[in-house]
């Protein structure tokens, strides 16, 4: 059994109790996923889908500003604002279909680097993972994390590539970095849980899945993982 030591503690501490893939909705047909993880839900549609660039269309206000109104009322949302709104809706969602749409919108927004070069490198890295050419994927993702060190999804995809290339310690290190940048990242938490479960750390795997489920309470694959491991852990305690 692999002993992750400080990496395990760091990854779990960085994921707050109320804070979302390893695989985005756009990749489920071309990129392999971790053992035990269901494919990501389909893209969101209609009001659930975030437009490219993470900013909803803005037009001139049809009503003149009233005296004393804040000028911020007409300001366009930032990418961070849009993500915060999507995560808030996800946490309060009571419908699995709405949850799937919201996760799809979040996935697409998280996949955008903000630069053409970053988006191109990401597309090539995802294609290389889909072709199981992990050496090429890792070389591209190394460039990505250097180019965009604050982009959580670049680290997340490298965590995926490292896992697929049988580098679990490297994958855990990247997951810890993802959760430092974006503690709500469902895929990173799910990936963390999958690695821990595979290595026999059931209690810690359950904690990771439970934290992800707090972020997306209606995600069926997480419900199943929590239920399965809860029963297994309770059986061990008897």
KAWOGI-V168728 format. One record per pair of residues at least 12 apart in sequence whose ideal C-beta (glycine too) atoms are under 7 Angstrom apart, sorted by sequence separation. I is the first residue (numbers start at 1). J is the second residue. D is the distance in Angstrom with one decimal. If there is no record, write none. Layout:
# KAWOGI-V168728
I_J_D + I_J_D
This chain:
# KAWOGI-V168728
22_34_5.9 + 28_40_5.3 + 90_102_4.6 + 125_137_4.9 + 128_140_6.5 + 159_171_4.7 + 162_174_6.3 + 193_205_4.6 + 196_208_6.3 + 61_74_5.4 + 89_102_5.7 + 90_103_6.9 + 141_154_6.5 + 145_158_6.2 + 175_188_5.1 + 209_222_5.9 + 213_226_5.5 + 22_37_7.0 + 25_40_4.7 + 125_140_4.1 + 159_174_3.6 + 193_208_3.7 + 24_40_6.0 + 25_41_6.2 + 86_102_5.6 + 124_140_5.5 + 125_141_5.1 + 141_157_5.7 + 158_174_5.1 + 159_175_4.9 + 175_191_5.9 + 192_208_4.5 + 193_209_4.4 + 209_225_4.5 + 210_226_5.7 + 23_40_5.3 + 25_42_6.1 + 141_158_4.0 + 175_192_5.1 + 209_226_5.0 + 25_43_5.1 + 58_76_4.5 + 21_40_5.0 + 86_105_5.7 + 121_140_5.3 + 125_144_6.8 + 155_174_4.9 + 159_178_6.4 + 189_208_5.2 + 86_106_5.1 + 138_158_6.9 + 141_161_5.7 + 206_226_6.7 + 209_229_6.5 + 55_76_5.3 + 56_77_6.2 + 55_77_5.8 + 121_143_6.0 + 122_144_6.4 + 155_177_4.7 + 156_178_4.7 + 189_211_5.5 + 190_212_5.4 + 83_106_6.7 + 121_144_5.0 + 138_161_5.1 + 155_178_4.8 + 172_195_6.5 + 189_212_3.9 + 206_229_4.2 + 137_161_4.6 + 138_162_7.0 + 171_195_6.7 + 205_229_6.0 + 206_230_6.4 + 54_79_3.7 + 83_109_6.1 + 118_144_6.5 + 152_178_5.1 + 155_181_6.9 + 186_212_5.1 + 55_82_6.8 + 82_109_6.5 + 134_161_5.6 + 138_165_6.6 + 168_195_5.9 + 202_229_5.8 + 206_233_5.9 + 54_82_4.8 + 118_147_6.0 + 152_181_4.0 + 156_185_6.5 + 159_188_6.9 + 186_215_5.7 + 79_109_6.7 + 117_147_6.9 + 118_148_5.2 + 134_164_5.7 + 152_182_4.0 + 186_216_5.6 + 202_232_5.7 + 203_233_6.0 + 129_160_6.8 + 134_165_4.2 + 150_181_6.4 + 156_187_6.2 + 184_215_5.3 + 202_233_5.4 + 50_82_5.7 + 125_157_6.0 + 129_161_5.8 + 156_188_5.5 + 159_191_6.3 + 163_195_7.0 + 190_222_7.0 + 193_225_6.5 + 197_229_6.9 + 118_151_7.0 + 152_185_6.1 + 113_148_5.4 + 122_157_6.9 + 129_164_6.7 + 50_86_6.5 + 113_151_5.5 + 110_152_6.8 + 111_153_5.7 + 110_153_4.7 + 48_98_6.5 + 49_101_6.9 + 48_101_3.3 + 48_102_5.5 + 50_105_4.1 + 54_109_4.8 + 45_101_6.1 + 49_105_5.0 + 44_101_3.3 + 48_105_5.6 + 42_100_6.0 + 44_102_6.0 + 50_108_6.3 + 54_112_6.6 + 41_100_3.3 + 50_109_4.8 + 53_112_6.9 + 44_104_4.1 + 43_104_3.9 + 44_105_4.0 + 41_103_5.1 + 42_104_5.9 + 40_103_6.7 + 41_104_5.9 + 43_108_6.8 + 20_87_6.6 + 40_107_6.4 + 20_90_6.7 + 25_103_6.9 + 25_104_4.2 + 26_107_6.7 + 25_107_4.5 + 26_108_6.6 + 24_107_3.8 + 25_108_7.0 + 103_186_6.9 + 26_111_6.6 + 20_106_6.3 + 21_107_6.2 + 24_111_5.6 + 31_126_5.7 + 30_126_6.8 + 87_184_5.5 + 31_129_4.8 + 27_126_5.6 + 31_130_4.9 + 30_130_3.6 + 103_216_6.5 + 99_216_5.9 + 99_218_4.1 + 99_219_5.8 + 96_218_4.9 + 95_218_6.5 + 91_215_6.3 + 94_218_6.7 + 96_220_6.3 + 90_215_6.6 + 93_218_5.4 + 90_216_5.5 + 91_217_6.9 + 87_215_6.9 + 34_163_6.5 + 32_164_6.2 + 22_156_6.4 + 22_159_6.9 + 23_160_6.9 + 22_160_4.9 + 37_190_5.6 + 34_191_5.5 + 37_194_5.7 + 36_194_5.1 + 35_194_6.1 + 34_194_4.3 + 11_172_6.2 + 36_197_6.6 + 7_169_6.7 + 14_176_5.9 + 35_198_6.4 + 11_175_5.5 + 15_179_4.9 + 19_183_3.8 + 20_184_4.7 + 23_187_6.4 + 4_169_6.9 + 7_172_4.5 + 11_176_4.3 + 14_179_4.1 + 19_184_4.5 + 20_185_5.7 + 21_186_5.9 + 22_187_4.0 + 2_168_6.1 + 7_173_5.8 + 10_176_4.7 + 14_180_5.0 + 20_186_3.1 + 21_187_2.6 + 22_188_6.8 + 16_183_5.2 + 4_172_5.5 + 11_179_6.2 + 15_183_5.6 + 22_190_6.4 + 7_176_6.2 + 14_183_6.4 + 21_190_6.7 + 22_191_4.1 + 15_189_5.7 + 11_192_5.5 + 38_221_3.6 + 37_221_6.6 + 12_204_6.4 + 19_211_6.9 + 20_212_6.9 + 15_208_6.9 + 17_211_6.4 + 12_207_6.3 + 20_215_4.4 + 8_204_6.4 + 12_208_6.9 + 15_211_5.1 + 18_214_5.8 + 19_215_6.3 + 20_216_5.8 + 2_199_5.3 + 17_214_6.8 + 1_199_5.6 + 1_200_5.3
